[in-house]
């Protein structure tokens, strides 16, 4: 993607740090969808399944951090702003 870099003063090629990881992280949010019908059973098992659900939900924070990371300039490594529409 082409974005204007303030440090280079030109329009440069910008990319995310790890595009393959971003693709996998987008799928992380849909891992729990098959277990939605089992939610009453998961909620009643407070010893094993409920703590495992909590660990899964705690993973949302780092996953969102990866997705919200801005793209960087390929030449100088500066963060490039989103293009104004």
N, C-alpha and C positions, 0 to 999 in steps of 0.2 A: 504494500500500500504506500502511496506517496503522500507525505505530510510535510508541512512547512516546519523547518527546524530553526529555532531562534538563535542557537549558538552558531550554526553554519550559515545563516542568512540566505538559505536557498530551500527549495523543495527537494527533500531527500527520500530515500527508501526507508521506511520504518517497519519494525517487526517486534513481536513480543519475545520475551526471553526464551520460553520453551513452548512452541505452538502445539507440539504433540501432547504435552502434559495438560494444556488447556482443553484439548479435545476430550481427554479422559475425564477431566474434572467435571465437564458439562454432563457426563453420564452418571456421575456420582449421585446427583440429586434424584435420579430415577431408580436407584437400586432398591429403594424401599417400597416402590409401587406394588410389586406382587404381594407384599405382606399386609396391605391395607385391609383385606377381608379378615385377617387374623388379629387385628388390633385389639379386640376384647380379650383374646387369649394372652396376647403379649402383655396387656395391662394387668392381668390377674396374676401372672407369674412374676412376682416381685423379686425373686431370688436370682434368676438367670436372665430371662428375656428382657425385662425392664431395664436393668443396667446396660445390657448390650444395645438396646435402643438409645439410651442416653449417650453412649460412646459414639454411635452413628450420628446423632444430632450434633454432638460437639465437633464433629468433623466438618460441619457446614461452615464454620468460621474460617479455617484455613482454605477451604475450597473457594469461598467467596473472595478471599484475599488474592488468590491466584487469578480469578476471573476479572477482578477490578484493577489489576495491575496495568498501568498505561503502556502504550508502545514506546519503543526507544529508537533513536536514530542509529542507523547501521554504521555511520561514519564516526560520530563522536561519542555516542552513547547517552546523549541527553534525552530527557523525556520530551516527547513532542505532544503538543496539545491536539485535541480533537478538532477536526475541521468544522468551522462554523457553516451552518446550512443557509 
